[in-house]
Amino acid sequence: MKQIFSKRSLLQNKSTQISLGLLTCLALSSPSFAQDSKTSSTKPTIVSTITDNGITTTTYSNGQVVKTVADGYYLDSAFYKNSNVLKAVQGKRYWKITDRVGITIPVGNTVNGKDITMFLKPGAFNSLSVTRQWGIIGIGITGGYQFFQVGDDYNGPDGRIYKNFDALTLSGKIPAGVTRDNLLYDKISSMEDFYLLIGPSLDIPIGKKFNVNVDARGGLFNTSAPRFGAYLQDGNFGAQSLIFRMNSSASKNKLGASIALDVTYKIAKTWALGLNAQGFITETPFTTVGEDVSQGSTKTLTKEDVSTHGGYNFGLALSHTFGEDNGKTVYTLLPPPPAPIVAYAPTLLGENGKMYDYKSSEKPVFKWKSNSPNPDQEEYLFKLYKADGSDTPIYQQTTKNTSLTLPDNVALVNGDECNFYYYSVQSVVQNKVFSEADAASFGYKAKPVAMIASSKPTTDQYMFKVFGGTTAPSTMKAKPRRKVVKPAVATVPKKLVPRKKSTKPASNYVNYENVTENPKVKWPDDLPLPKNPSIYEYEVQRLNPGDCKPVGPVAKYRFYIDPKNPDDIRILPDKPKKK
């Protein structure tokens, strides 16, 4: 069997990488340092600092106020009433000493599960760490010692002692009649590690009694390889013939790393006891010495080598905390938020529903007034529509004036038939906030005609308006309607009979006005739906076909509409009269 030595280690030529990793651990252990250095240039300056009865008030240049409350003090209740108060509790600061002891299990150069280089078997370890904690984050230093025993397999068939003895016998360097029983063995010394490591820690409380602690460490390992070997004694002259020997190298220091996990239970106020598990990795330099097995050679060969060295530790952990500094409570009064931008709907001036004579050359002049406390900050969006069911404006303009005259290129139809128009005006603030629209209508009369009997029936037209909008109560929800299957019989469509209502309108604000041939309550296609379920009022009046003047009684309805189901409009019944 060919003897195998580890000539390439997992950590060979990695000293630079491990050093950089250690520096990274140190940087991560204090994340606030990087954050402070990044934001220091943009931090507001301190205007004033006042301390009174354990409460330190710091005012910054951006209007932010920070109150730091020492342990045992409190703020009055008036401070809590502000909606922009943030409360934060600084983590406790303390020192922590942890002693870990237990068994250590090596992981080295193995074949078929056996270490064939140093023949190590489990040993024991003991380490002591000191950590400074800021809340759950800390940084600490760990020093420790561990050793590994040498197994009996070092002088077995897989070891270099037997293999060298057999090779020297075949080459004739060992006299005939000398057997393995004549071998004399060196005194065995165990493998030992001393280490000093530094790195970040996490101390996470689980409930009131349990804690989970994680330590990541990197640093220096001082490793002594085990010592074992065998030789033959010349009985005549007392000389020794070395067969094989393993020794520690003169260069013992190597970089390494470890990670430890503790789960502890608090047995007293400052003492905790629990279980520990940790893993480590480093390198072990060693020296091998043996007679050259080549035939005819009288040389003694010495070889330096490095092997990967790692393992797992399991045992108990005992920790003690001291120098505890209770965290302080910090209240931050943020600067007040900017005032919300509000756009107030303007009020239209002039006669609503004005009808111009047939072939009149007069053009309407549109006027309105602002209801904003700061009219200088707003503009007005004017839109003109033809009342033909289309929701596309035939003209629109944004202006800062409170009046508008249509330009000459906007021609209004003034023909033989009645023609109706409506317009809306909205307030716009900062070009991003729009108010509700106030709307009104006007029209042109049809050509006068002689009253003669006509065999062709005329189509009734109706003027309707939609008023205001009141948010519906949360208890009012649309109920699903059951579909009733009726027999297929000819039915005569019912005629809508206007009903007068004594109730006041939902609002005297006209949302929409138009002319239609269908007087039934329907939400106009070109009127935006409300954001929430609301109650509106619908007013309808028939127009005279001759001169398009409103005739007959005005019917008013209150109805409920849900923007999620706009086709399901509910007519609200009249309130019963009190007797």
MARPA-78916 format. One record per residue (C-alpha): chain; y negated, x negated, z negated. Coordinates in steps of 0.001 Angstrom, whole numbers, plus 500000, padded with zeros to 6 digits. Example, Ala and Ser with C-alpha at 12.3 -4.5 7.8 and 13.67 -1.06 7.14 Angstrom:
# residues 2
 chain      y      x      z
     A 504500 487700 492200
     A 501060 486330 492860
END
This chain:
# residues 579
 chain      y      x      z
     A 500000 500000 500000
     A 496587 498666 500943
     A 494179 498198 498056
     A 490951 500231 498551
     A 487564 499169 497179
     A 484298 501099 497577
     A 482098 498867 499724
     A 479642 501657 500551
     A 478269 503683 497680
     A 476590 507077 497780
     A 473586 505462 496194
     A 473621 502214 498207
     A 470131 501416 499537
     A 468824 504536 497771
     A 466706 502893 495096
     A 463497 503810 496907
     A 464558 507453 497341
     A 465514 507821 493692
     A 462189 506324 492616
     A 460323 508811 494772
     A 462470 511639 493391
     A 461596 510581 489851
     A 457889 510625 490645
     A 458315 514088 492195
     A 459993 515352 489014
     A 457080 514063 486971
     A 454587 515803 489247
     A 456493 519104 489167
     A 456676 519004 485392
     A 452929 519580 485270
     A 452121 522083 488055
     A 448762 522913 486581
     A 447551 519376 487317
     A 447937 519848 491072
     A 446361 523273 490917
     A 443396 522099 488874
     A 442736 519169 491170
     A 442889 521451 494170
     A 440511 524062 492830
     A 438187 521872 490813
     A 435741 521647 493666
     A 435510 525437 493997
     A 435504 526363 490308
     A 432386 528125 489024
     A 430305 526206 486514
     A 429991 527168 482838
     A 426692 528807 481995
     A 427185 529194 478237
     A 429843 528917 475510
     A 429502 530739 472163
     A 432053 530731 469295
     A 431862 533370 466581
     A 434594 534410 464082
     A 437368 532680 465990
     A 436345 534181 469357
     A 435005 531815 472002
     A 433021 533493 474795
     A 432565 531459 477986
     A 430299 532747 480751
     A 430648 531325 484261
     A 428152 531132 487102
     A 429978 533806 489130
     A 429574 536393 486374
     A 433079 536009 484961
     A 433397 536159 481186
     A 436395 534616 479369
     A 437070 535336 475704
     A 439552 533010 473941
     A 440846 534537 470722
     A 442282 532235 468067
     A 445409 533227 466176
     A 444601 535730 463425
     A 441514 537198 465128
     A 441098 540222 467374
     A 438593 541862 469682
     A 436896 545149 468936
     A 438102 548211 470801
     A 434942 548448 472905
     A 436022 545423 474906
     A 439242 547133 475988
     A 437420 550058 477615
     A 436379 547948 480590
     A 438847 548425 483469
     A 438366 544844 484668
     A 439824 543123 481617
     A 442776 540755 482131
     A 444848 539661 479140
     A 446923 536456 479115
     A 448718 534656 476301
     A 448884 530884 476524
     A 452330 529397 475966
     A 453172 527818 472630
     A 453040 524039 472485
     A 455613 522149 470443
     A 457893 519091 470246
     A 461644 519386 470585
     A 464398 516903 469676
     A 467897 517545 471010
     A 471052 515632 470105
     A 474072 516065 472397
     A 477582 514815 471639
     A 480951 515406 473267
     A 483505 514147 475776
     A 482744 512650 479171
     A 484992 512917 482224
     A 484648 510253 484961
     A 484573 510881 488706
     A 485069 507645 490667
     A 486973 506100 493591
     A 490061 508319 493608
     A 493118 508738 495852
     A 495327 511771 495300
     A 493308 512566 492205
     A 493747 509106 490616
     A 491114 506448 490068
     A 492529 503369 491854
     A 489559 501065 491284
     A 488884 501016 487554
     A 491574 503458 486331
     A 489093 505242 484070
     A 490006 508156 481829
     A 487838 510426 479600
     A 485752 509016 476800
     A 482838 510171 474658
     A 479043 510347 474837
     A 476025 510771 472602
     A 472421 511243 473731
     A 469073 512013 472153
     A 466108 513567 473980
     A 462502 514160 472925
     A 460545 516772 474866
     A 456967 518038 474778
     A 456873 521738 475711
     A 453974 523838 477006
     A 455446 527318 477041
     A 458681 527168 479012
     A 457715 523993 480902
     A 457905 520548 479385
     A 458507 516874 480026
     A 460745 514585 478034
     A 462666 511346 477719
     A 466403 510928 477103
     A 468332 507931 475851
     A 472087 507807 475479
     A 475401 505970 475360
     A 478797 506814 476827
     A 482096 504998 477302
     A 485271 505519 479346
     A 488720 504265 478431
     A 491032 502441 480845
     A 494297 504151 481719
     A 497697 502451 481684
     A 497968 502783 485460
     A 495898 499605 485900
     A 499157 497576 485560
     A 501202 500026 487618
     A 502254 500009 491288
     A 498788 501186 492444
     A 496958 498370 490655
     A 495915 495002 492021
     A 497932 493116 489347
     A 501318 494209 490684
     A 500217 493958 494293
     A 498894 490406 493841
     A 502036 489384 491922
     A 504314 490665 494728
     A 502197 488901 497397
     A 502243 485601 495508
     A 506014 485892 495045
     A 506581 486399 498769
     A 504362 483435 499620
     A 506358 481197 497260
     A 503481 480492 494906
     A 505386 482036 492006
     A 508675 480256 491231
     A 511951 482064 491640
     A 513202 483770 488522
     A 509700 484740 487327
     A 509415 488545 487112
     A 506723 491033 486160
     A 508026 490941 482629
     A 506604 487408 482402
     A 503049 488632 483010
     A 500574 488241 480179
     A 497746 490810 480047
     A 494115 490409 479004
     A 492685 492467 476199
     A 491288 495689 477715
     A 487609 496572 477237
     A 486267 500049 478005
     A 483559 500868 480505
     A 480168 501490 478854
     A 476888 503080 479994
     A 473483 502893 478346
     A 470720 504936 479954
     A 467051 505748 479543
     A 465808 508687 481649
     A 462646 510781 481993
     A 461868 514091 483678
     A 460885 517785 483383
     A 462419 520462 481167
     A 462663 524228 481126
     A 463078 526066 477814
     A 463696 529761 478489
     A 464069 532203 475546
     A 466712 534914 475947
     A 465903 537509 473344
     A 464923 536406 469848
     A 467896 534159 469070
     A 469208 532583 472284
     A 467633 529855 474401
     A 468585 528294 477725
     A 467360 524725 478186
     A 467546 522743 481434
     A 466661 519023 481544
     A 466391 517123 484833
     A 466175 513398 484296
     A 466006 510237 486356
     A 465767 506596 485384
     A 467735 503459 484543
     A 471484 503049 483821
     A 472854 499816 482293
     A 476549 499887 483248
     A 479301 497505 482153
     A 482473 497747 484199
     A 485812 497653 482279
     A 487659 494360 481772
     A 491381 493993 482393
     A 493685 491495 484091
     A 496956 489490 483967
     A 498116 485867 484286
     A 501248 483667 484044
     A 501580 480992 481348
     A 503144 477589 482295
     A 505367 476770 479364
     A 505400 472998 480034
     A 501700 472298 480304
     A 500103 475439 478817
     A 498197 476107 482054
     A 497424 479606 483255
     A 497949 481007 486710
     A 495543 483932 487203
     A 497028 486926 489023
     A 494038 489362 488942
     A 491097 490147 486697
     A 488227 492683 486746
     A 484961 491887 484919
     A 481465 493275 484591
     A 478873 492015 487007
     A 475937 489946 485903
     A 473637 492552 487458
     A 474209 495756 485449
     A 471007 497791 485948
     A 471049 500618 488492
     A 469018 503758 489076
     A 470623 507109 488346
     A 469985 510743 487486
     A 471374 513499 485309
     A 470932 517209 484703
     A 471785 518912 481410
     A 472213 522597 480532
     A 472111 523809 476907
     A 472786 527334 475650
     A 471757 527447 471995
     A 471603 529996 469190
     A 468799 529844 466629
     A 470402 529258 463210
     A 467070 528761 461427
     A 463382 528978 462233
     A 463261 525501 463764
     A 466965 524704 464274
     A 469343 525792 467029
     A 472981 524974 467774
     A 474920 525556 470977
     A 476963 524242 473881
     A 476032 521553 476375
     A 477193 520700 479905
     A 475725 517967 482055
     A 476447 515841 485081
     A 475305 512349 486062
     A 475500 509909 488964
     A 474735 506208 489312
     A 476353 502972 490583
     A 478577 500417 488873
     A 478548 496747 489960
     A 481713 494783 489129
     A 483419 491414 489796
     A 487073 490834 490752
     A 488811 487431 490413
     A 492276 486516 491724
     A 494315 483749 493346
     A 494334 483778 497118
     A 497593 485413 498209
     A 497598 483602 501553
     A 500548 481208 502012
     A 499670 477605 501317
     A 496239 478431 499821
     A 495284 477168 496372
     A 491889 478935 496177
     A 490767 481413 493578
     A 488753 484247 495135
     A 485794 485894 493357
     A 484239 489022 494821
     A 481186 491122 493857
     A 481323 494843 494648
     A 479624 498160 493797
     A 481311 501496 493184
     A 479931 505014 492884
     A 480014 506109 489273
     A 479602 509705 488132
     A 481035 512332 485866
     A 480665 515413 483706
     A 479901 515725 479989
     A 480785 518657 477741
     A 479984 519057 474084
     A 477624 520400 471447
     A 473826 520426 471363
     A 471702 520504 468212
     A 467933 520944 468622
     A 464984 520913 466258
     A 461400 521966 467025
     A 458310 520773 465165
     A 454545 520462 465546
     A 454296 524012 466881
     A 450870 525125 468070
     A 450612 528890 468541
     A 449265 529979 471887
     A 445912 531696 472099
     A 445180 535050 473682
     A 442700 534905 476544
     A 440787 537966 477747
     A 439027 537666 481079
     A 436279 540130 481958
     A 436109 539983 485736
     A 432853 540440 487633
     A 432239 544103 488468
     A 433684 545146 491821
     A 431233 545854 494625
     A 430007 549424 494798
     A 431987 551533 497265
     A 430321 552286 500572
     A 429591 556006 500872
     A 428428 557792 503996
     A 426705 561152 503408
     A 426982 563870 506039
     A 423601 564742 507578
     A 422207 568287 507775
     A 421446 569729 511216
     A 418028 571308 511749
     A 417191 574031 514180
     A 418729 577328 515206
     A 422517 577279 515376
     A 424045 579282 518210
     A 420835 579505 520266
     A 421271 581055 523759
     A 419025 579965 526626
     A 418087 582384 529416
     A 419749 582285 532781
     A 418350 579515 535007
     A 416241 578201 532105
     A 415042 574620 532604
     A 414627 574088 528913
     A 416827 571395 527401
     A 417775 571447 523749
     A 416327 568934 521323
     A 418714 567993 518524
     A 417350 567265 515046
     A 418855 566534 511670
     A 417971 565029 508318
     A 419683 562403 506198
     A 421195 563183 502799
     A 421715 559525 501858
     A 419719 557917 499029
     A 419387 554863 501325
     A 418742 556262 504820
     A 417594 552855 506082
     A 421197 551590 505862
     A 422752 554251 508068
     A 423024 555161 511736
     A 424022 558448 513342
     A 426789 559134 515818
     A 425952 562062 518096
     A 428638 563740 520238
     A 428224 566610 522695
     A 431183 568755 523834
     A 431626 571551 526296
     A 433277 574540 524630
     A 436157 574752 527079
     A 438954 573601 524784
     A 438571 569937 525695
     A 438261 567459 522836
     A 436567 564779 524947
     A 432802 564495 524461
     A 430689 564722 527615
     A 428064 562539 526000
     A 427773 560441 522848
     A 425218 558038 521450
     A 424564 556032 518272
     A 420978 556037 517067
     A 418905 555354 513979
     A 416521 558210 514769
     A 416890 561680 513292
     A 416328 563426 516629
     A 417743 563102 520120
     A 416924 564428 523585
     A 419554 564371 526273
     A 418848 561889 529066
     A 418213 563201 532601
     A 421624 562103 533862
     A 423357 564533 531482
     A 423360 567835 533370
     A 424236 571016 531512
     A 425816 573793 533562
     A 423458 576762 533889
     A 425265 578969 536345
     A 426153 582592 536807
     A 428620 582612 533954
     A 428060 582084 530248
     A 428404 578448 529242
     A 428762 577236 525680
     A 428365 573799 524114
     A 428697 572379 520629
     A 427648 569068 519135
     A 428303 567064 515992
     A 426406 564382 514065
     A 427972 561852 511696
     A 426411 559261 509418
     A 427673 555690 509900
     A 427166 552914 507305
     A 427754 549236 508155
     A 429498 550343 511334
     A 432733 551001 509430
     A 432312 554033 507140
     A 431902 557439 508784
     A 430844 560627 507067
     A 432118 564110 507820
     A 430543 565670 510875
     A 428024 568500 510792
     A 428331 570710 513907
     A 426396 573443 515679
     A 426500 575230 519048
     A 424284 576535 521820
     A 424790 578163 525204
     A 423337 579558 528435
     A 423374 583237 529327
     A 425141 584533 532404
     A 423385 585965 535453
     A 422291 589577 534802
     A 424394 592047 536798
     A 424177 595749 537383
     A 426431 597788 535173
     A 428987 599160 537594
     A 432484 600263 536969
     A 435006 597597 537651
     A 438630 598122 538310
     A 439385 594653 536961
     A 439538 594582 533162
     A 437271 592114 531452
     A 438653 589493 529061
     A 437311 589570 525547
     A 435834 586384 524190
     A 435318 585472 520560
     A 433006 583107 518773
     A 434758 581412 515828
     A 433707 578930 513170
     A 435613 576785 510670
     A 433887 576222 507351
     A 434170 573382 504832
     A 437406 572503 503142
     A 438565 572525 499549
     A 441462 570403 498361
     A 444342 572736 497607
     A 445933 572787 494133
     A 448988 570507 493771
     A 451131 573560 492913
     A 450443 575116 496315
     A 453142 573840 498637
     A 454300 575227 501920
     A 457522 577154 501497
     A 460072 577078 504308
     A 460162 580310 506247
     A 463437 581931 506962
     A 464189 582723 510542
     A 465020 586419 510980
     A 467025 587336 514027
     A 465633 590538 515469
     A 467251 592676 518122
     A 465999 592039 521625
     A 463765 595064 522106
     A 460451 595372 523849
     A 457591 595139 521393
     A 453947 595816 521836
     A 451799 592901 520625
     A 449708 593778 517634
     A 445999 593531 517916
     A 444230 591416 515323
     A 442096 593670 513153
     A 439271 591751 511533
     A 439085 592047 507791
     A 435929 591651 505827
     A 436108 589541 502753
     A 433902 589763 499769
     A 434663 586227 498704
     A 432175 583480 499326
     A 433042 580927 502005
     A 434867 577714 500991
     A 431694 575918 502008
     A 428498 576731 503917
     A 429177 573577 505897
     A 430326 574297 509504
     A 433136 571944 510500
     A 433742 573429 513925
     A 432424 576107 516291
     A 433760 577232 519659
     A 434568 580182 521920
     A 438098 581403 522517
     A 439985 584336 524006
     A 442512 584315 521176
     A 440980 585416 517880
     A 444028 584464 515818
     A 443577 581751 513200
     A 444605 578412 514695
     A 443602 574852 513882
     A 441507 573471 516775
     A 443141 570631 518664
     A 439983 568525 518696
     A 439181 568922 514988
     A 440669 566124 512813
     A 443147 567330 510227
     A 442283 566862 506525
     A 443956 564036 504651
     A 445362 566360 501965
     A 446402 570033 501865
     A 443156 572031 501861
     A 441692 575530 501987
     A 439245 576432 504778
     A 437442 579578 505946
     A 437706 581001 509463
     A 434988 583306 510819
     A 435392 585191 514129
     A 433178 587661 516038
     A 433615 589211 519460
     A 431049 588438 522213
     A 429519 590936 524614
     A 430782 590170 528154
     A 427412 591059 529573
     A 425040 588790 527767
     A 427459 586795 525571
     A 425747 588054 522419
     A 427852 588484 519296
     A 428695 592162 518745
     A 430840 593957 516245
     A 431683 593030 512670
     A 432334 589474 511545
     A 435871 588863 510297
     A 436410 586164 507671
     A 439680 584667 506539
     A 440561 582054 503968
     A 443557 579962 504976
     A 445637 577048 503699
     A 446686 574132 505908
     A 448990 571196 505239
     A 448284 568146 507464
     A 452022 567422 507529
     A 452736 570874 509043
     A 449534 571986 510792
     A 451227 574787 512770
     A 452167 576596 509548
     A 448768 578118 508618
     A 448798 580450 505618
     A 446278 583316 505355
     A 445276 583635 501716
     A 445067 587217 500402
     A 441919 588692 498914
     A 441493 588497 495198
     A 442060 591927 493629
     A 438891 593626 492527
     A 438364 593945 488817
     A 438302 597534 487587
END
